[in-house]
Structure formats: structure tokens, C-alpha cells
Amino acid sequence: MAIEVRIPTILRTYTDGEKAVEGSGDTLAELFADLETRHAGIQARIVDEGKLRRFVNVYLNDEDVRFLNSIDTKLSDGDTVTILPAVAGGSAGHALIGR
């Protein structure tokens, strides 16, 4: 089963610069374990103690997996998984509004 995994810039050091890699697994947990076999260190950046890290967002075919079954979300052949680090904004620009 082939699943496309889109890799954010910050994690591409683990995939030799690749923007997308293929993996396999029946669930996200299995997919991340599979990725770890070829891209050592990537799993620890996504998963912590069996759960998705707080500041990492994962989408299955554009749907946030936190609203599905999180790391236990089932996968199918041809799915696309997108990993995105959460982005925090600053308030400095907000302070300029109205000046």
C-alpha cells in the first residue's frame, strides 16, 4: 500500500530534502514507524509517547486527523498525509494596526 507523505521544510533534513516520500501502514502510527525505518529521527519529531506532538498538525487527504482517530486513523492505498508544524504569529504587527 503506497501512501504519499508531504514533508514540511523543517523536517526535510530527515528525508534528504525530499518534499514528499512514500510510506505504508494501516494506521498513521504504522506509517510513522515505517517512515522511521528509512528516515531515522523523523518519527520523534511527529510523535511523542504514542501521541501526535502538540505543535504538529497532520492531515489525511486535507482532513485534520485530530478530528478523526488521531494517530490511530486508518489509511488506504493512495491516501495523502500532510505534516505541518503549527505556526504561531507575533503580536507586534497587531500593535501597528490603527496607527
Residue pairs with C-beta under 8 A, 6 or more apart in sequence:
1 24
1 25
1 26
1 75
1 76
1 77
2 22
2 24
2 77
2 78
3 22
3 23
3 24
3 25
3 31
3 75
3 77
3 78
3 79
3 80
3 81
4 20
4 21
4 22
4 79
4 80
4 81
5 20
5 21
5 22
5 23
5 31
5 35
5 80
5 81
5 82
5 83
6 19
6 20
6 80
6 81
6 82
6 83
7 14
7 15
7 18
7 19
7 20
7 21
7 83
8 83
8 84
8 85
10 85
11 42
11 45
11 46
11 83
11 85
12 18
12 19
14 39
14 40
14 41
14 42
14 45
15 21
15 39
15 42
21 35
21 38
21 39
23 31
23 34
23 35
23 81
24 30
24 31
24 34
25 31
25 32
25 33
25 34
25 75
26 74
26 75
27 71
27 72
27 73
27 74
27 75
28 58
28 60
28 65
28 70
28 71
28 72
28 73
28 75
28 81
29 47
29 50
29 71
29 72
30 75
31 75
31 81
32 42
32 43
32 46
32 47
32 71
33 43
35 42
35 43
36 42
36 43
45 53
45 56
46 52
46 53
46 56
46 58
46 83
47 53
47 71
50 71
51 70
51 71
52 58
52 65
52 66
52 70
52 71
54 86
55 85
55 86
56 83
56 84
56 85
56 86
57 64
57 66
57 83
57 84
57 85
57 86
58 64
58 65
58 66
58 81
58 82
58 83
58 84
59 65
59 81
59 82
59 84
60 68
60 73
60 75
60 79
60 80
60 81
61 79
61 80
62 80
62 82
65 71
65 73
75 81
